[in-house]
Amino acid sequence: MADSPVKVDGRSHYDETNLTIDLLETLVGQDVVEPDKVPMRTVRSWFGAEDQEAAKEIVRDLDTDDEAPFVWESSERGEGHVYLIDYDETLIFIDHLQENPPWYERL
């Protein structure tokens, strides 16, 4: 099962990659580049009801990915804020995800 592109919850790695790209493109489109930030609750509102948990996972994954020009400032009092470090680096990162999706090597 480890090599399967489908997660236990039914989402595939392909779906998760597309959701990640959609999130990054939305942040670019909204011009949420440092020093501007957007609350995590707003980020979650951009996802459908069935993808609310995926939104949290994607934000967590992007925040811990050293290659992603993305920051999540979590907060004890709330969910915190997210922002992009650099506009152009984000476009390059999106292109990289589209051309070399992380799940492709697992197939």
C-alpha contacts under 8 A as a table, 3 or more apart, distances in Angstrom:
res1	aa1	res2	aa2	distance
1	M	4	S	5.19
3	D	106	R	5.54
3	D	107	L	6.11
4	S	7	K	7.55
4	S	106	R	7.38
4	S	107	L	6.80
5	P	12	S	5.45
5	P	13	H	5.44
5	P	14	Y	7.36
5	P	103	W	6.70
5	P	106	R	7.08
5	P	107	L	6.64
6	V	10	G	6.14
6	V	11	R	5.88
6	V	12	S	4.04
6	V	13	H	6.26
7	K	10	G	5.43
7	K	11	R	5.45
7	K	12	S	5.55
7	K	13	H	7.15
8	V	11	R	7.43
11	R	15	D	6.14
11	R	16	E	7.03
12	S	15	D	5.13
12	S	16	E	6.42
13	H	16	E	4.96
13	H	17	T	6.07
13	H	102	P	7.97
13	H	103	W	5.63
14	Y	17	T	5.16
14	Y	18	N	6.29
14	Y	101	P	7.81
14	Y	103	W	6.72
15	D	18	N	5.11
15	D	19	L	6.17
16	E	19	L	5.02
16	E	20	T	6.10
16	E	54	A	7.50
16	E	58	I	7.63
17	T	20	T	5.01
17	T	21	I	6.20
17	T	97	L	7.35
17	T	101	P	6.83
17	T	102	P	7.65
18	N	21	I	5.05
18	N	22	D	6.05
19	L	22	D	4.95
19	L	23	L	6.12
19	L	58	I	7.99
20	T	23	L	5.13
20	T	24	L	6.26
20	T	58	I	6.25
21	I	24	L	5.13
21	I	25	E	6.01
21	I	94	I	6.12
21	I	97	L	7.38
21	I	98	Q	7.93
22	D	25	E	5.11
22	D	26	T	6.05
23	L	26	T	5.10
23	L	27	L	6.22
23	L	43	V	7.83
23	L	46	W	7.89
24	L	27	L	5.08
24	L	28	V	6.17
24	L	90	T	7.31
24	L	94	I	7.25
25	E	28	V	4.99
25	E	29	G	5.99
25	E	94	I	7.80
26	T	29	G	4.92
26	T	30	Q	5.99
27	L	30	Q	5.07
27	L	31	D	5.98
27	L	32	V	5.23
27	L	33	V	7.73
27	L	83	Y	7.45
27	L	84	L	7.31
28	V	31	D	4.89
28	V	32	V	6.22
28	V	33	V	7.43
28	V	84	L	7.87
28	V	87	Y	6.68
28	V	90	T	7.64
29	G	32	V	7.82
31	D	36	D	7.83
31	D	87	Y	7.97
32	V	35	P	8.00
32	V	36	D	5.31
32	V	37	K	5.69
32	V	38	V	6.79
32	V	83	Y	5.45
32	V	84	L	6.11
33	V	36	D	5.42
33	V	37	K	7.02
33	V	83	Y	5.54
33	V	84	L	4.53
33	V	85	I	5.84
33	V	86	D	6.19
33	V	87	Y	6.44
34	E	37	K	6.74
34	E	83	Y	6.02
34	E	84	L	5.92
34	E	85	I	5.45
34	E	86	D	7.21
35	P	83	Y	7.82
36	D	83	Y	6.69
37	K	81	H	5.94
37	K	82	V	5.58
37	K	83	Y	4.93
38	V	42	T	6.66
38	V	43	V	7.24
38	V	81	H	5.32
38	V	82	V	5.52
38	V	83	Y	6.53
39	P	42	T	5.35
39	P	43	V	6.67
39	P	79	E	7.46
39	P	80	G	5.97
39	P	81	H	4.27
39	P	82	V	6.44
40	M	43	V	4.91
40	M	44	R	6.21
40	M	79	E	5.68
40	M	80	G	5.76
40	M	81	H	5.17
40	M	82	V	6.43
41	R	44	R	5.10
41	R	45	S	6.26
41	R	79	E	7.13
42	T	45	S	4.99
42	T	46	W	6.68
43	V	46	W	5.39
43	V	47	F	7.31
43	V	55	A	7.53
44	R	47	F	5.45
44	R	52	Q	5.95
44	R	55	A	5.90
44	R	56	K	7.57
45	S	48	G	7.26
47	F	50	E	7.94
47	F	51	D	5.76
47	F	52	Q	6.20
47	F	55	A	6.81
48	G	51	D	5.27
48	G	52	Q	6.62
49	A	52	Q	5.59
50	E	53	E	7.70
51	D	54	A	4.93
51	D	55	A	6.18
52	Q	55	A	5.13
52	Q	56	K	6.81
53	E	56	K	5.27
53	E	57	E	6.38
54	A	57	E	4.98
54	A	58	I	5.96
55	A	58	I	5.17
55	A	59	V	6.17
56	K	59	V	5.21
56	K	60	R	6.12
57	E	60	R	5.06
57	E	61	D	6.01
58	I	61	D	5.01
58	I	62	L	6.02
59	V	62	L	5.17
59	V	63	D	6.04
59	V	72	W	6.99
60	R	63	D	5.16
60	R	64	T	6.36
60	R	72	W	7.57
61	D	64	T	5.31
61	D	65	D	6.12
62	L	65	D	5.08
62	L	68	A	5.95
62	L	70	F	6.29
62	L	71	V	7.67
63	D	66	D	7.75
63	D	68	A	7.29
63	D	70	F	5.90
63	D	71	V	5.36
63	D	72	W	5.76
65	D	68	A	5.44
66	D	69	P	7.85
67	E	93	F	7.70
68	A	90	T	7.33
68	A	93	F	6.60
69	P	84	L	5.71
69	P	85	I	5.05
69	P	86	D	6.26
69	P	89	E	6.38
69	P	90	T	5.85
69	P	93	F	7.67
70	F	82	V	7.36
70	F	83	Y	5.97
70	F	84	L	4.53
70	F	85	I	5.70
71	V	82	V	5.52
71	V	83	Y	5.47
71	V	84	L	6.22
71	V	85	I	7.02
72	W	80	G	7.07
72	W	81	H	5.79
72	W	82	V	4.38
72	W	83	Y	6.77
73	E	80	G	5.36
73	E	81	H	5.23
73	E	82	V	6.11
74	S	78	G	7.41
74	S	79	E	5.61
74	S	80	G	4.19
74	S	81	H	6.47
75	S	78	G	5.20
75	S	79	E	5.61
75	S	80	G	4.76
76	E	79	E	7.39
84	L	87	Y	6.91
84	L	90	T	7.24
85	I	89	E	7.96
85	I	90	T	7.93
86	D	89	E	5.36
86	D	90	T	6.17
87	Y	90	T	5.23
87	Y	91	L	6.56
88	D	91	L	5.15
88	D	92	I	6.38
89	E	92	I	5.06
89	E	93	F	6.09
90	T	93	F	4.91
90	T	94	I	6.10
91	L	94	I	5.08
91	L	95	D	6.25
92	I	95	D	5.09
92	I	96	H	6.19
93	F	96	H	4.98
93	F	97	L	6.25
94	I	97	L	5.09
94	I	98	Q	6.24
95	D	98	Q	5.09
95	D	99	E	6.11
96	H	99	E	5.16
96	H	100	N	5.62
96	H	101	P	7.43
97	L	100	N	5.22
97	L	101	P	4.78
97	L	102	P	7.14
98	Q	101	P	5.82
100	N	104	Y	7.08
101	P	104	Y	5.56
101	P	105	E	7.99
102	P	105	E	6.52
102	P	106	R	7.79
103	W	106	R	5.29
103	W	107	L	6.96
104	Y	107	L	5.61
